[in-house]
Amino acid sequence: MIDIFENISPRWKNAVKTYASDVWNKRDIDKARKLYNDKALLFSRSYRLALEKHYREKGMNVYRGTLDGKMQEWLQRQYALRDTLPGIIEQRQTEIVQKEIERFKNDESYTAQQMLNKIYEAKENENVYKVFSFKDHFKNKSEQIGDENAYDLGTKINEGIITQFSDRYYWRTQKDTRVRSTHQQLADKCFLFNDPPTEKLLNGKSYTGNPGAISWGCRCWAEIAPARAKVRRHYVVYEKKKKN
């Protein structure tokens, strides 16, 4: 299962990054939007087919109607992301220029001419923000957004499949350094879909949910558990302070 996430998720991460780069550099936005839409549809179909094949090989025939609904929900969220990214990027670019101005005000060695050269270094009739490269200022953020949205689709389709055959699951993580401490505590434990665990954070906030839905950015996933598996009920984990 984890191989499916690792092999397919990067496709959407790269699609979001490409679209964000086009927006950042003020390329043909209509063309970029169409390409983004096409990739979103292709990606969601590829993900569904891969998961269907995975479970079919386990002898589990999946009802496609449930999965189509989850795909459509995900696609609507991606179209909303498409429409909000330009505003997010514009805000980021404004912050960059403001930072340069603040640097000029606070750094005596940074002359006005240097600041102007930096901000207006672009060629005539060219987008001024090309001076501040996408790679340096938004590439990582766009990849993170794409990665989180890719896992969001995978975990929801996966849950839609499992609930057709079982009321419980094992909590699985991606087993890398990005896994949150609370989710590490949930790893490999069994829960009911209608009685998911709760995580309580040091900032006082708490979240309840199944893998991929407990809190935004969660990349954990559910693995089907047999009816005899013992479940944890009303389970709560607490965020631990990081050791210095």
ABEGO torsion letter per residue (X at the ends): XAAAAAAAAAAAAAAAAAAAAAAAAGBBAAAAAAAAAAAAAAAAAAAAAAAAAAAAAAGBBBBAAAAAAAAAAAAAAAAAAAAAAAAAAAAAAAAAAAAAAAAAAABAABBAAAAAAAAAABBBGBBAAAABBAAAAAAAAAAAAAAAAAAAAAAAAAAAAAAAABABBBBBBAGBAABBAAAAAABGBBBBAABBBBBBBAAGBBBBEBBGAABBGBABBBBBBBAABBBBBGBBBBBBBBBX
